[in-house]
Amino acid sequence: MSADLLMQVPGCRTREGWKRVFAVVGYILAVLFVSQLVVDGIVSPPAGVSSVLQNQGFESGGDGWDLAPQASIDNDSGHAHSGTASLKLVATGPWQSVTQPVIVTAGQPYDFSGWGRSGSSGGHFTILSYRADSGLDGPPYDLTFPGSSRWEDVSGVYVAPGKTVRATIFLQSSAPGSYWFDDVRFAPGANLVANSGFEAGGYGWQLANQATIDSAQADAHSRQRSLTLAATQPWQGTWQSVTVIAGLVYSFGAWGRSMTDGGEAALLFFDTNGREVESNSYFVRTFPGTGKWEPMTGVFGAPATATTVLVYLQSWRSGSFRFDDVILVSTRNIIDNGGFEWGASGWVVAPPATIDSNAGDAHSGKNCLALVATAPWESAFQSLEVASGQSYALVAWGRSSQEGGLVTIIGFAADGRVIGSPFSLAMPATGKWVAIKGVYRPPDGTVRVNVHLQSSTTGEFWFDDVSMTRV
């Protein structure tokens, strides 16, 4: 369903209407697919299943795979995508499958890819998720390839739902015909967003009619491609649905570029029934209209009933906006951009503090924070929500040739009052990178803290790789 058609749906001319229509559409599509997916002999994988996909290129025949009677190993190297063998499925009806079970971890993203070839449409790479009781967990994860008679590459990110302990990979078709499969890859990854840099075009994303893939390398933030949104009105968005686990902490990041303000990334959460999960505030990050690539980052906990999140790249006004390098990863660190790889995003950084982009100065990565203090208590800081009574392990790396460098936490009540005494950790004056560690327990009534990277004296101080995790 196109964005223009959706705009004709009653109630879809507002931002709230858009969100609800996308939720309903996503849920309907999932239900329709499940109702059509009829696979002979779906059973739970046997005990002792490997966590590694076996015989991914079929060079060892059918080892590791359960072949349907309609499937065979094609040993004609001229038919294979690579090597000397491939899988051939001469389907006499829909959903005749070749399968292999794998052990998976709930919430873990897995990078999946495969090659398919057919003269007719209907070829599917499908993953079904199973709970410990062998029941299905969540909707099928499904990738298709066109009937072009050429080898077609399909790829994506499968995220194991919250109660999943194992999954089965199906090589199958939704219609009769001859289908070849080869070079199937399934391995743990990090980023939950598929095709995060748009290097595979629009694959994995639902592009607005006003959005296109820009293949000019000079326009991209990194590599070759980026997304361009030529918005003719507000809230024309490109989006992707991603599986999340309720209660886990996630780190989000993306890059945007425009000559005008208005570009943003928004995250909307939905439960297993496709209903939007209401929260106190939506997760929205904007970027300024500087004409340069600007970072958008943030850390959030998935709401208690959330099973999916829609990642929207959109604008609240008309104009030209670019997006690239979108990431969403599970993390234990509630500090946003603790390594400063996204510049100052997430931090309040004012002179004399700056982002040092000399990789030789950093503890890890390319960036760190440099504080050239001209007076005591000058700092860069970040504000974040905490739970009183919950202990947090604080770790930061600091470097200075003089004493005075500090990592300080100040707690606040809901009404903005300071609660308790500041919690400070001192940086040793070694001239080398040193880990600064401690455990902070917010006093009763604390709802928010400011984490300051500062000094009690003048001098030069560097900070990097700041983390704060629940213990």
Secondary structure, DSSP 8 states (H G I E B T S, - for coil): --HHHHTTSTT-SSHHHHHHHHHHHHHHHHHHHHHH---TT-----TT--SS---TTSTTTTTT-B--TTEEEE--TTTSSSSS-EEEEEESSTT--EEEEEE--TT-EEEEEEEEEESSS-EEEEEEEE-TTS-B-SS-EEEEE--SSS-EEEEEEEE--TT--EEEEEEEESSSEEEEEEEEEEEE-S--STTTTSTTTTTTSB--TTEEEE--GGGSSSSS-EEEEEESSTT--EEEEEE--TT-EEEEEEEEE-SSS-EEEEEEEE-TTS-B---SS-EEEE---SSS-EEEEEEEE--TT--EEEEEEEESSSEEEEEEEEEEEEES--STTTT-TTTTTTSB--TTEEEE--GGGSSSSS-EEEEEESSTT-EEEEEEE--TT--EEEEEEEE-SSS-EEEEEEEE-TTS-EEEEEEEEE---SSS-EEEEEEE---TT--EEEEEEEESSSEEEEEEEEEEEE-
